[in-house]
């Protein structure tokens, strides 16, 4: 009997909790419908111990097929109470995740909780990993800036482009458009090697009181800066200086969404039918317009898809899964997600992809 | 505290000594001795032991036992010794009687050496099963050390004459009032039962539930009854005029339930379906990590929404009627979880694995066994990079990565109670 007691004691001493990630299992039903394309980690940034949130945006893939894609680098956004830190991370030759310092700091002071203050858009990869950070000032649109950062592959570091833009980096968006202020910005993949950035801009001075409107001087610019047709005056119920804006070059559909008193309102118009109409079905924050023409929302941890008329096609819990971006693999557009996991030596990120065409069949 | 000699060594040596003595003894018999040999010698179970602080090693004890058994074997009129072959002689007189009967002896003797090597003290206890008397109980204080390295020089003049005197060879009539003669004995058991121990060859119980044997009587016997699907039965008795003996047979249990604790004392249950007559079994187990004690963790209790199912195919290596039974087995493990905010799912990190099991169970009381299992497990992981990142560069017991897709836990241990229905 004493031997058994000894054995029991030994078992208790050497016994420990088994390896297990509850979050990974919670996200499993959704993850199983996607292709897991890689893992990055463990990543330990300077602020990861005090992080309130961690995101991973993989470097835009250059693979010709999803089967040949591997995640070897990307951008980590560490969110603390008042600051976001952008880091470039990569796998070294031994397959060990490394953080390429220095980290770039972006303030969160003055952020409107309904909108992202800093929008991180990973741009197509050539010889560098590229990311554009739009800082959309919610109260003073003329102060909104854009900043391009590049990391030499494979190991960085993350740095300003050479030579830097003539108007500085970060560059006031207003400088790009003759003094007009941007109130919304969109990244949209054009191909495997090119992207469009579309902005919703208003002329200065813009209105600040009740009745402030997107009027005839408001227009949309493509990445090339060509002006798209303006829209008729649209009277808004109260001051709004910040929009979520999306433009579909295939259909010429424009979408502008704003939040007022906690309610999201989404307008849609086209150059051919320029009078904005409200999409009553879209009641959540829209995070992306997909190449399929569908609107994607991840508000509240629920993945929603709306068709181009605002009809909800899908609503599934994400259980910790985070939307990264849409990108072309070869000629097929995929939607990328990442799943962060806190672990003993930092953070790990699983990266998943699903063909854009299959998004509506997720469940 | 009494410590037994190395059982295997001693019993083999003792058997050799008795065998040699049996060869030598007939040559030494005089005519008078041969007349005396007509009598039936007694058969005595002998155990030689030492106390913890006697200063004797196990080897020393072996030498002493061989010396004592040899001396007793060649002593005129002495009972035939049978060496006790287990680790420690039973402490209860009733168990000692039982042990003696089990080997066909009609007496037992326990010789315990204490004191020191230089001034040993011998304590002798002995009991006669025929007359049901405690025949010997005395202590000898030696004033000189054992000549341990020379058995021939060892003297037992202060013990063996008393043993010979206590157990003289008996006239056959003394046993039961008649000479030993073959007596018909009916053994009643289930049809098909094989009875061994009463005749040179095992006999099989017929369809009428009886088997007839003709063993010499009077004499002590131990029979063993085996029948497929039934627990083997062992019965020790002293045959002295009985006409029949009935064997009680119990069906091999086909269903067992376990209450088990895994590793850091995570609870679980399992059900075993035993096959018969093949000593194999199939066991379905369920262990939850929802409530656990993990003494080496940051907190005393551990709770994970994780569970695992195990399916084990095994085989018992020891007979059903043994108080200690060994078994081995192997089978798959499936890990499932109901994570917060999620639904029931197969675990992502280590979804399934294979376990090898080696276990031993001890009968505590009828229908209840205590068991201990060592279950080294290998888990397949579809995400080895994540698993590796989980542990980093630590050497973390018990899990470690083997190859590119197997996480090994070589230390998994299960302890529990097994209820035999």
Interface residues (C-beta under 8 A of the other chain):
Chain A: X4 X7 X8 X10 X11 X12 X13 X14 X15 X16 X17 X18 X19 X20 X21 X22 X23 X24 X25 X26 X27 X28 X29 X31 X36 X39 X41 X42 X95 X97 X317 X319 X341 X343 X344 X345 X346 X348 X350
Chain B: X261 X262 X263 X264 X265 X266 X289 X292 X293 X294 X295 X296 X297 X302 X304 X305 X306 X337 X339 X340 X341 X342 X343 X345 X346 X347 X348 X349 X350 X362 X370 X372 X383 X385 X386 X387 X389 X390 X391 X392 X394 X397 X398 X399 X407 X409 X411 X413 X415
